[in-house]
Amino acid sequence: MLPPTQRQIVEIDSAPSKPRRFVFVLLDQFTLLSFAAALDCLRLANQMSNKTLYEWRMIGESGDMIACSTGTSFQLDDGLEELHRDDTIVLCGGRAVQNATTKRLLNWLRRESRKGVSVVGLCTASYSMAKAGLLDGRKATIHWENQDSFSEEFEEVELTKSVFTLDGNRMTTAGGTSSIDLFLQIIAGDHGEELANAVADQQIYSSIRTDQDTQRLSVPTRIGVRHPKLSQVIQMMESNIEEPISPSILAKDVGMSTRQLERLFRRYLNRSPKRYYMELRLQKARNLLMQTDMSVINVALACGFASPSHFSKCYRAHYETTPYRERGAHASRLSV
């Protein structure tokens, strides 16, 4: 990368009287990519403007060392300190966010938010924000893998499938590279799109997404098949997990016979519509078992199973273990 003297500096209209400060709160097993992507946007904004527009520090509950999901440890600047009203909290979540969302963290978040501090949640940190009541009646997003459990637990939050959301002074991202999209928007709002675009160029980030973009690939891309009626049926299945729709009705809704639908699934997915639908329901059930405290009975009902015994039988046939054992094994792994 060229030194500042050989690189074009982006002129901004006016420098702030003092830098905007971001306080990164690193939760245990936070996702490194989400954190690093956000931080690098701020670093590059300073570099490309040749001004100190942003400052940051890293804090956490221990005030000492914290490990991310890869096992790499980071030295924190401080514990859960008292902040200024014009600070911006950036909660960095990751694996086992429920365990990392302690009473002490929740009390700190509620106290600081009462000052009017802006709060950003990266990856799964939307869970911590919602648990603290910071997202009640607001829009939010979270990584697609955690959407099922989140929507079950926080009905008062307007959950979206966007890559990021902005609702007043509450911002959330879906994780991964979506931190870049959100922080580019923050930089553009603070100092103009020219600087945000210069930061994106430095990151070789050529397709900037907005809060209108969804986080998951389209159905045709995900399944590797571009057939409009097949995609339509799968979208209907994914939207109706709690009350499954029969293959005959699915076929009728897309203008084909049940036999034609069967042939379509066999040809492109090597399984029947009924089998594919069952796998979708069991996948959601597994997410709920891993990520919530819902009873096995309630998980079964949420995934369209009329009885716990039928649910357990189907689950065991697919995953070669029972729902109870799956949850117990998951809890043991998290405690290690």
C-alpha positions as CSV (number, residue, x, y, z in Angstrom):
1,M,0.0,0.0,0.0
2,L,1.3,3.5,-0.9
3,P,2.4,5.8,1.9
4,P,0.2,8.9,2.5
5,T,2.5,11.2,0.5
6,Q,2.0,9.1,-2.6
7,R,-1.7,8.3,-2.2
8,Q,-4.6,10.6,-2.9
9,I,-6.0,12.1,0.3
10,V,-9.8,12.6,0.4
11,E,-10.7,16.1,1.4
12,I,-13.6,16.4,3.8
13,D,-15.6,19.5,4.3
14,S,-14.7,20.0,7.9
15,A,-12.9,18.1,10.6
16,P,-14.8,17.4,13.8
17,S,-13.8,19.2,16.9
18,K,-12.9,15.9,18.4
19,P,-12.8,12.4,17.0
20,R,-15.9,10.1,17.3
21,R,-15.1,7.3,19.7
22,F,-16.2,3.7,19.2
23,V,-16.0,1.4,22.2
24,F,-15.8,-2.2,21.0
25,V,-17.2,-4.6,23.7
26,L,-15.7,-8.0,22.9
27,L,-17.9,-10.9,24.1
28,D,-16.3,-14.3,24.8
29,Q,-15.8,-16.2,21.5
30,F,-16.7,-13.2,19.4
31,T,-16.4,-13.5,15.6
32,L,-13.1,-12.1,14.5
33,L,-14.1,-11.2,10.9
34,S,-17.1,-9.0,12.0
35,F,-14.9,-7.1,14.5
36,A,-11.9,-6.7,12.2
37,A,-14.0,-5.6,9.3
38,A,-15.6,-2.8,11.4
39,L,-12.3,-1.7,12.9
40,D,-10.5,-1.6,9.6
41,C,-13.2,0.8,8.2
42,L,-12.4,3.3,10.9
43,R,-8.7,2.9,10.5
44,L,-8.9,3.5,6.8
45,A,-11.2,6.5,7.2
46,N,-8.5,8.1,9.3
47,Q,-5.8,7.1,6.8
48,M,-7.7,8.2,3.6
49,S,-8.6,11.6,5.1
50,N,-5.2,12.1,6.8
51,K,-7.1,13.1,9.9
52,T,-8.0,11.5,13.2
53,L,-11.8,11.2,12.5
54,Y,-12.2,8.2,14.7
55,E,-10.8,6.7,17.9
56,W,-11.5,3.3,19.4
57,R,-10.8,1.1,22.4
58,M,-11.6,-2.4,23.3
59,I,-13.2,-3.4,26.5
60,G,-14.9,-6.4,28.0
61,E,-16.3,-7.9,31.2
62,S,-12.9,-9.3,32.4
63,G,-10.9,-6.1,31.6
64,D,-8.0,-8.4,30.8
65,M,-7.7,-11.0,27.9
66,I,-10.5,-12.2,25.7
67,A,-10.6,-15.0,23.1
68,C,-12.4,-14.9,19.8
69,S,-14.0,-17.9,18.1
70,T,-10.7,-18.9,16.5
71,G,-9.0,-19.1,19.9
72,T,-6.9,-16.1,19.3
73,S,-6.6,-13.9,22.4
74,F,-6.8,-10.1,22.6
75,Q,-5.7,-7.7,25.3
76,L,-8.5,-5.5,26.4
77,D,-8.0,-1.8,27.3
78,D,-10.4,-1.9,30.2
79,G,-13.4,-3.5,31.8
80,L,-17.0,-2.3,31.4
81,E,-16.2,1.3,32.1
82,E,-18.5,4.3,32.3
83,L,-18.8,5.9,28.9
84,H,-19.6,9.4,27.5
85,R,-22.9,10.1,25.9
86,D,-21.3,10.7,22.5
87,D,-19.5,7.4,22.5
88,T,-20.8,4.5,20.3
89,I,-20.9,1.0,21.8
90,V,-20.0,-1.8,19.3
91,L,-21.0,-5.1,20.8
92,C,-19.1,-8.0,19.1
93,G,-20.9,-11.3,19.4
94,G,-20.1,-14.8,18.1
95,R,-20.5,-18.3,19.3
96,A,-22.5,-19.1,22.5
97,V,-23.7,-15.5,22.8
98,Q,-26.3,-16.6,25.4
99,N,-23.5,-17.6,27.8
100,A,-21.6,-14.4,27.1
101,T,-24.7,-12.3,27.8
102,T,-24.3,-12.1,31.6
103,K,-26.3,-10.1,34.1
104,R,-23.4,-7.7,34.6
105,L,-23.2,-7.0,30.8
106,L,-27.0,-6.5,30.6
107,N,-27.0,-4.1,33.6
108,W,-24.1,-2.1,32.0
109,L,-25.8,-1.9,28.6
110,R,-29.1,-0.7,30.2
111,R,-27.2,1.9,32.3
112,E,-25.2,3.3,29.3
113,S,-28.1,3.3,26.9
114,R,-30.1,5.4,29.3
115,K,-27.5,8.2,28.6
116,G,-28.5,8.1,24.9
117,V,-25.4,6.2,23.8
118,S,-25.6,4.7,20.3
119,V,-25.3,0.9,20.3
120,V,-24.2,-1.3,17.4
121,G,-24.5,-5.1,17.5
122,L,-22.3,-7.2,15.3
123,C,-23.1,-10.8,14.3
124,T,-25.0,-12.4,17.2
125,A,-24.7,-9.4,19.5
126,S,-28.3,-8.5,18.5
127,Y,-29.2,-11.2,21.1
128,S,-27.5,-9.3,23.9
129,M,-29.1,-6.0,22.8
130,A,-32.6,-7.6,22.7
131,K,-32.0,-9.3,26.1
132,A,-31.3,-5.9,27.6
133,G,-34.5,-4.5,26.1
134,L,-32.6,-2.2,23.7
135,L,-34.5,-3.4,20.6
136,D,-38.0,-3.5,21.9
137,G,-40.3,-2.1,19.1
138,R,-37.3,-1.6,16.8
139,K,-36.0,-3.2,13.6
140,A,-33.0,-5.6,14.0
141,T,-31.2,-8.4,12.2
142,I,-29.0,-11.3,13.2
143,H,-27.1,-14.0,11.5
144,W,-29.5,-16.2,9.5
145,E,-28.5,-19.3,11.5
146,N,-29.8,-17.6,14.7
147,Q,-33.0,-16.1,13.2
148,D,-35.3,-18.9,14.3
149,S,-34.3,-18.9,17.9
150,F,-34.3,-15.1,18.0
151,S,-37.8,-14.7,16.7
152,E,-39.1,-17.3,19.1
153,E,-37.6,-15.5,22.1
154,F,-38.0,-11.8,21.2
155,E,-41.4,-11.3,19.6
156,E,-41.3,-7.6,20.4
157,V,-38.4,-7.0,18.0
158,E,-39.1,-6.5,14.3
159,L,-36.6,-9.0,12.9
160,T,-35.5,-8.6,9.3
161,K,-33.3,-10.7,7.0
162,S,-31.3,-7.6,6.0
163,V,-27.5,-7.6,6.1
164,F,-27.8,-4.7,8.5
165,T,-30.4,-2.4,10.1
166,L,-30.5,1.1,11.4
167,D,-33.3,2.2,13.7
168,G,-32.5,5.5,15.5
169,N,-29.4,5.0,17.6
170,R,-29.7,1.2,17.4
171,M,-27.8,-0.6,14.6
172,T,-27.4,-4.3,14.0
173,T,-25.6,-6.5,11.5
174,A,-25.9,-10.1,10.4
175,G,-22.2,-10.8,10.9
176,G,-19.3,-11.5,8.5
177,T,-18.6,-8.8,6.0
178,S,-21.9,-7.0,6.7
179,S,-19.8,-4.9,9.3
180,I,-18.2,-3.3,6.3
181,D,-21.5,-2.3,4.8
182,L,-22.8,-0.8,8.0
183,F,-19.6,1.1,8.8
184,L,-19.3,2.5,5.3
185,Q,-22.8,3.9,5.8
186,I,-21.7,5.4,9.1
187,I,-18.6,7.0,7.5
188,A,-20.7,8.3,4.6
189,G,-23.2,9.8,7.1
190,D,-20.4,11.4,9.2
191,H,-18.1,12.7,6.4
192,G,-19.6,12.0,3.0
193,E,-19.8,9.2,0.4
194,E,-16.5,10.1,-1.2
195,L,-14.6,9.1,1.9
196,A,-16.7,5.9,2.3
197,N,-16.1,4.9,-1.3
198,A,-12.3,5.5,-0.8
199,V,-12.4,3.2,2.2
200,A,-14.2,0.5,0.2
201,D,-11.7,0.8,-2.6
202,Q,-8.8,0.3,-0.2
203,Q,-10.6,-2.9,1.0
204,I,-11.1,-4.1,-2.6
205,Y,-14.8,-4.1,-1.6
206,S,-16.6,-3.4,-4.9
207,S,-20.2,-4.2,-4.1
208,I,-21.5,-2.2,-1.2
209,R,-24.8,-3.4,0.2
210,T,-27.6,-1.4,1.8
211,D,-30.0,-2.2,4.5
212,Q,-32.4,-3.3,1.8
213,D,-30.2,-6.2,0.8
214,T,-30.8,-9.7,2.3
215,Q,-28.1,-11.7,3.9
216,R,-28.7,-15.1,2.4
217,L,-28.0,-16.2,-1.2
218,S,-31.1,-16.7,-3.3
219,V,-32.7,-20.1,-3.4
220,P,-31.5,-21.0,-6.9
221,T,-27.9,-20.1,-5.9
222,R,-28.1,-22.0,-2.6
223,I,-29.4,-25.2,-4.2
224,G,-27.4,-24.8,-7.4
225,V,-30.5,-25.1,-9.6
226,R,-32.3,-22.4,-11.6
227,H,-35.8,-23.6,-11.9
228,P,-38.4,-21.0,-11.1
229,K,-41.2,-23.3,-9.9
230,L,-38.8,-25.4,-7.8
231,S,-37.4,-22.2,-6.2
232,Q,-41.0,-21.0,-5.5
233,V,-41.9,-24.3,-3.8
234,I,-38.8,-24.2,-1.6
235,Q,-39.5,-20.6,-0.6
236,M,-43.0,-21.7,0.4
237,M,-41.6,-24.5,2.5
238,E,-39.1,-22.3,4.2
239,S,-41.9,-19.8,5.1
240,N,-44.3,-22.5,6.5
241,I,-42.3,-24.6,8.9
242,E,-44.7,-24.5,11.9
243,E,-47.7,-25.5,9.8
244,P,-46.4,-27.6,6.9
245,I,-48.2,-27.5,3.5
246,S,-49.0,-30.8,1.8
247,P,-47.2,-31.6,-1.5
248,S,-50.5,-31.6,-3.3
249,I,-51.3,-28.0,-2.3
250,L,-47.7,-26.9,-3.0
251,A,-47.9,-28.4,-6.5
252,K,-51.3,-26.8,-7.1
253,D,-50.0,-23.3,-6.0
254,V,-47.3,-23.4,-8.7
255,G,-49.5,-24.8,-11.4
256,M,-48.4,-28.4,-11.6
257,S,-49.5,-31.9,-10.6
258,T,-48.2,-33.7,-7.5
259,R,-46.5,-36.2,-9.7
260,Q,-44.8,-33.5,-11.7
261,L,-43.6,-31.9,-8.4
262,E,-42.2,-35.3,-7.3
263,R,-40.3,-35.7,-10.6
264,L,-38.9,-32.2,-10.3
265,F,-37.5,-32.8,-6.8
266,R,-36.1,-36.2,-7.7
267,R,-34.4,-34.8,-10.8
268,Y,-32.8,-31.8,-9.2
269,L,-32.5,-32.6,-5.5
270,N,-32.5,-36.4,-5.5
271,R,-35.2,-36.6,-2.8
272,S,-39.0,-36.3,-2.6
273,P,-40.7,-33.0,-1.7
274,K,-41.8,-34.6,1.6
275,R,-38.2,-35.6,2.5
276,Y,-36.8,-32.2,1.6
277,Y,-39.5,-30.5,3.7
278,M,-38.8,-32.8,6.6
279,E,-35.1,-31.9,6.4
280,L,-35.9,-28.2,6.5
281,R,-38.1,-28.7,9.6
282,L,-35.4,-30.8,11.4
283,Q,-32.7,-28.2,10.6
284,K,-34.8,-25.5,12.3
285,A,-35.5,-27.9,15.2
286,R,-31.8,-28.4,15.7
287,N,-31.1,-24.7,15.7
288,L,-33.8,-24.2,18.3
289,L,-32.4,-27.0,20.5
290,M,-28.9,-25.5,20.3
291,Q,-29.8,-21.8,20.7
292,T,-32.8,-21.6,23.0
293,D,-34.1,-23.0,26.3
294,M,-37.4,-24.0,24.7
295,S,-38.7,-27.4,25.8
296,V,-38.4,-30.3,23.4
297,I,-42.2,-30.3,23.2
298,N,-42.3,-26.7,22.2
299,V,-39.5,-27.2,19.6
300,A,-41.5,-30.0,18.1
301,L,-44.6,-27.9,17.8
302,A,-42.7,-24.9,16.4
303,C,-41.4,-27.2,13.6
304,G,-44.7,-28.7,12.7
305,F,-44.6,-32.0,14.6
306,A,-47.9,-33.1,16.2
307,S,-46.2,-35.1,19.0
308,P,-42.9,-35.3,20.8
309,S,-42.6,-39.0,20.0
310,H,-42.9,-38.5,16.3
311,F,-40.5,-35.6,16.4
312,S,-37.9,-37.7,18.3
313,K,-38.3,-40.6,15.9
314,C,-37.7,-38.4,12.8
315,Y,-34.9,-36.5,14.5
316,R,-33.1,-39.7,15.4
317,A,-33.5,-41.1,11.9
318,H,-31.9,-38.0,10.4
319,Y,-29.2,-37.1,13.0
320,E,-28.6,-40.5,14.6
321,T,-29.3,-39.1,18.1
322,T,-32.3,-37.9,20.1
323,P,-33.2,-34.3,20.7
324,Y,-32.4,-34.6,24.4
325,R,-29.0,-36.1,23.8
326,E,-28.2,-33.5,21.1
327,R,-29.0,-30.7,23.5
328,G,-27.0,-32.3,26.3
329,A,-23.9,-32.9,24.0
330,H,-24.1,-29.3,22.9
331,A,-24.2,-28.0,26.4
332,S,-21.2,-30.1,27.3
333,R,-19.2,-28.7,24.4
334,L,-20.0,-25.1,25.4
335,S,-18.8,-25.8,29.0
336,V,-15.4,-27.0,27.9
